[in-house]
Amino acid sequence: MSVWKTACWFAGGVLTGSAGFKLLGSSDAKKVYTQATAAALRAKDCTMETATKIRENADDILADAKKINEDRAVEVEEEVIADTAADAAAANAGA
């Protein structure tokens, strides 16, 4: 590749880059950036609300499950006490 051709490509790249910076820094581009940022913030808020609802539901489910397990443990304990009392009564009747 010749030196002149390389220099032309380099100069073209510099001009294109300069035009790109001006375009990206224009007031219209800033409006687009602002709108895009606002949309991203709205999406974040919506996502956080959904995550909060899911978390609350999961906490409710966990609390209900713990309550069910506690109730079952009490029932099992009552059955053991009743069985022990019945066994003791049968042993006393047989003795």
Phi, psi and omega in degrees: 000137183283162181295321181293322180293318178296318179296320179295316178298319179296313180297319178298320178295320178295316179296317179296317178297318179297317178295322179296318178297320179294319180295315181292335181266003182287163181293326178295319179295321178297323177296319179296316179299318181296315179296318180295320179294319178297318178296320179295321178294321177297318179297320179298316179298317179297317180296319180293323177297316179296317179297322179295317178297317179297318180297316179297317179297319179295321178295320177297316180297316179298316179296318178296318180296318178297320179297317178299315180295322177295317179297318178296320179298320178295317179299315179298318180296319178296321178296319179297317180296317180295317179296320180295319179295319179294319178296319180293321179294319179293323180292321179290325179289327181278342184272000000 
